[in-house]
Amino acid sequence: MTLSLTLLGLLWIVYFGFHSLFASLWFKTRVAASLPKLMPWYRLIFNTLATILLLPPVVYIWWLSSTPLWQFEGIWNWLRYTLMLLAMAGFVWSLRYYDGREFIGLKQIAEDQRDIKDQEHLHISPLHRFVRHPWYSLGLLLVWTQEMDPARLVSALLITGYLFIGSRLEERKLKVYHGETYLRYSARVPGLIPIPGRFLTKKEADALLAER
């Protein structure tokens, strides 16, 4: 089992490494300089590869499935399912505040966007007013409301670590793209976990976006 869990960890690390490299400003800048005609396709290629490379660790988790280390019972089970449903509803609801074509990468192709900055926009949706990375927060909620066998626990720990590190790496780009606007936003709103009193009202969020 130790060897299997180590292999699972390596699969996740390879995936995280790919994701961080291809999402980095450093890599995008070099692709834009050497292969400018590829840039309109960059987002779509990135999303496609990210989905394909996610399959090996996910399938391996399923293959390693075993007796849970602990189980939720009674009211705790109801609470777990409630939180899972809220997280999934949060994902679906938040989609209305994104341009689906842009997120997938189709808009960049249609408009022949080659500037890397054209592919990164500052969104302050209702959820973004409470945490800077709401999809990461909802993802963590889904991860930690599962019943944990060893494979899922290892995966949950690695995913949590990566989302924390990945959010910091993502913010480096956002600070480059949006400068003082993002610095002021991040000073008011926490990263992954909501904190009472630290949020933006809709009026404050609109005013911040109007500064760009």
C-alpha positions as CSV (number, residue, x, y, z in Angstrom):
1,M,0.0,0.0,0.0
2,T,2.9,2.4,0.8
3,L,4.3,2.0,-2.7
4,S,0.8,2.5,-4.3
5,L,0.2,5.7,-2.2
6,T,3.7,7.0,-3.2
7,L,2.9,6.4,-6.9
8,L,-0.4,8.2,-6.4
9,G,1.4,11.1,-4.8
10,L,3.8,11.2,-7.8
11,L,0.9,11.3,-10.2
12,W,-0.6,14.3,-8.4
13,I,2.8,16.1,-8.3
14,V,3.3,15.6,-12.0
15,Y,-0.2,17.0,-12.6
16,F,0.4,20.0,-10.3
17,G,3.7,20.6,-12.0
18,F,2.2,20.7,-15.4
19,H,-0.7,22.9,-14.3
20,S,1.7,25.4,-12.6
21,L,4.1,25.6,-15.5
22,F,1.5,26.1,-18.3
23,A,-0.4,28.6,-16.2
24,S,2.7,30.6,-15.3
25,L,3.3,34.0,-16.7
26,W,6.9,32.9,-17.5
27,F,5.8,30.1,-19.7
28,K,3.0,32.1,-21.4
29,T,5.5,34.9,-22.2
30,R,7.9,32.5,-23.9
31,V,5.2,30.8,-25.9
32,A,3.9,34.2,-27.0
33,A,7.4,35.2,-28.1
34,S,8.2,32.1,-30.0
35,L,4.8,30.9,-31.2
36,P,2.5,33.9,-31.4
37,K,0.1,32.2,-33.7
38,L,-0.5,29.6,-31.0
39,M,-1.7,32.1,-28.4
40,P,-5.3,32.3,-29.4
41,W,-5.4,28.5,-28.9
42,Y,-3.5,28.5,-25.6
43,R,-6.4,28.5,-23.2
44,L,-8.3,25.7,-25.1
45,I,-5.1,23.6,-25.3
46,F,-4.4,24.2,-21.6
47,N,-7.9,23.2,-20.5
48,T,-7.9,20.1,-22.7
49,L,-4.5,18.8,-21.4
50,A,-5.4,19.7,-17.8
51,T,-8.5,17.5,-18.2
52,I,-6.7,14.6,-19.8
53,L,-3.8,14.6,-17.3
54,L,-6.3,14.6,-14.4
55,L,-7.6,11.2,-15.4
56,P,-4.6,9.1,-14.3
57,P,-4.6,10.2,-10.6
58,V,-8.5,10.1,-10.4
59,V,-8.7,6.6,-12.0
60,Y,-5.9,5.4,-9.6
61,I,-7.8,6.7,-6.6
62,W,-10.7,4.6,-7.7
63,W,-8.5,1.6,-8.2
64,L,-7.0,2.0,-4.7
65,S,-10.4,2.3,-3.0
66,S,-10.5,0.6,0.3
67,T,-12.2,0.7,3.7
68,P,-12.7,4.4,4.9
69,L,-10.5,5.5,7.7
70,W,-13.5,7.1,9.4
71,Q,-17.2,7.5,8.5
72,F,-19.8,10.2,9.0
73,E,-22.9,9.0,10.8
74,G,-26.2,10.6,11.8
75,I,-26.3,14.3,11.8
76,W,-22.7,14.5,10.6
77,N,-23.6,12.6,7.5
78,W,-26.5,15.0,6.8
79,L,-24.2,17.9,7.4
80,R,-21.6,16.4,5.0
81,Y,-24.1,16.0,2.2
82,T,-25.5,19.5,2.8
83,L,-22.1,21.1,2.5
84,M,-21.4,19.0,-0.7
85,L,-24.6,20.2,-2.3
86,L,-23.9,23.8,-1.3
87,A,-20.5,23.6,-2.8
88,M,-21.8,22.2,-6.1
89,A,-24.6,24.7,-6.2
90,G,-21.9,27.4,-5.6
91,F,-20.0,26.2,-8.6
92,V,-23.1,26.2,-10.8
93,W,-24.3,29.6,-9.6
94,S,-21.0,31.3,-10.0
95,L,-20.8,30.3,-13.7
96,R,-23.3,33.0,-14.5
97,Y,-20.6,35.6,-13.6
98,Y,-18.0,34.2,-16.1
99,D,-17.8,34.3,-19.9
100,G,-18.1,30.6,-20.7
101,R,-16.6,31.0,-24.1
102,E,-13.6,32.9,-22.7
103,F,-13.1,30.3,-19.9
104,I,-13.0,27.4,-22.3
105,G,-10.9,29.4,-24.8
106,L,-13.2,29.7,-27.7
107,K,-13.5,33.5,-27.5
108,Q,-9.7,33.9,-27.7
109,I,-9.7,31.9,-30.9
110,A,-12.7,33.8,-32.5
111,E,-11.0,37.1,-31.7
112,D,-7.5,36.0,-32.5
113,Q,-6.2,37.2,-29.1
114,R,-2.4,36.9,-28.9
115,D,-1.6,39.2,-26.0
116,I,-1.3,37.1,-22.8
117,K,-2.9,39.9,-20.8
118,D,-6.0,39.7,-22.9
119,Q,-6.5,36.2,-21.4
120,E,-6.6,37.3,-17.8
121,H,-9.4,39.5,-16.5
122,L,-10.2,40.6,-13.0
123,H,-13.6,39.2,-11.9
124,I,-15.3,40.2,-8.6
125,S,-18.4,38.1,-8.5
126,P,-20.5,37.9,-5.4
127,L,-18.4,35.1,-4.1
128,H,-15.2,37.0,-5.0
129,R,-16.3,39.7,-2.5
130,F,-15.8,37.2,0.3
131,V,-12.8,35.2,-0.9
132,R,-10.3,35.8,-3.6
133,H,-10.4,32.3,-5.0
134,P,-14.0,31.0,-4.5
135,W,-13.6,28.0,-6.8
136,Y,-10.6,26.8,-4.8
137,S,-12.6,27.3,-1.6
138,L,-15.6,25.3,-3.0
139,G,-13.2,22.7,-4.2
140,L,-11.7,22.3,-0.8
141,L,-15.1,21.9,0.7
142,L,-15.9,19.1,-1.7
143,V,-12.6,17.4,-1.1
144,W,-12.9,17.3,2.7
145,T,-16.6,16.2,2.8
146,Q,-15.7,12.8,1.4
147,E,-15.3,9.7,3.4
148,M,-11.5,9.2,3.5
149,D,-9.7,6.0,2.7
150,P,-5.8,6.2,2.5
151,A,-5.8,7.1,-1.2
152,R,-8.4,9.9,-0.8
153,L,-6.7,11.2,2.3
154,V,-3.3,11.4,0.5
155,S,-5.0,13.1,-2.4
156,A,-6.9,15.5,-0.2
157,L,-3.7,16.6,1.6
158,L,-1.8,17.1,-1.7
159,I,-4.7,19.0,-3.3
160,T,-5.1,21.2,-0.3
161,G,-1.4,22.0,-0.3
162,Y,-1.4,22.7,-4.1
163,L,-4.5,25.0,-4.0
164,F,-2.8,27.0,-1.2
165,I,0.4,27.3,-3.2
166,G,-1.3,27.6,-6.5
167,S,-3.4,30.5,-5.3
168,R,-0.3,32.4,-4.3
169,L,1.3,31.7,-7.7
170,E,-1.9,32.9,-9.5
171,E,-1.8,36.1,-7.5
172,R,1.7,36.9,-8.7
173,K,0.2,37.1,-12.2
174,L,-2.8,39.0,-11.1
175,K,-0.6,41.6,-9.4
176,V,1.4,42.0,-12.6
177,Y,-1.8,42.3,-14.7
178,H,-3.9,44.5,-12.4
179,G,-1.3,46.3,-10.2
180,E,-2.6,48.6,-7.5
181,T,-6.2,47.5,-8.1
182,Y,-5.5,43.9,-7.2
183,L,-3.3,44.9,-4.2
184,R,-6.2,46.9,-2.8
185,Y,-8.6,44.1,-3.5
186,S,-6.3,41.5,-1.8
187,A,-5.9,43.7,1.2
188,R,-9.6,43.7,1.9
189,V,-10.6,40.1,0.9
190,P,-9.1,36.9,2.3
191,G,-7.7,34.2,0.0
192,L,-9.4,30.9,0.6
193,I,-11.3,31.0,4.0
194,P,-13.9,33.7,4.6
195,I,-13.1,36.0,7.6
196,P,-15.9,37.9,9.4
197,G,-15.6,41.6,8.6
198,R,-13.3,41.2,5.7
199,F,-15.3,41.5,2.5
200,L,-16.4,44.0,-0.1
201,T,-19.9,45.3,-0.6
202,K,-21.3,45.3,-4.1
203,K,-20.8,49.1,-4.3
204,E,-17.1,48.8,-3.2
205,A,-16.5,46.0,-5.7
206,D,-18.0,48.0,-8.5
207,A,-15.9,51.0,-7.6
208,L,-12.8,48.9,-7.5
209,L,-13.4,47.5,-10.9
210,A,-14.2,51.0,-12.3
211,E,-10.6,52.0,-11.5
212,R,-9.1,49.7,-14.1
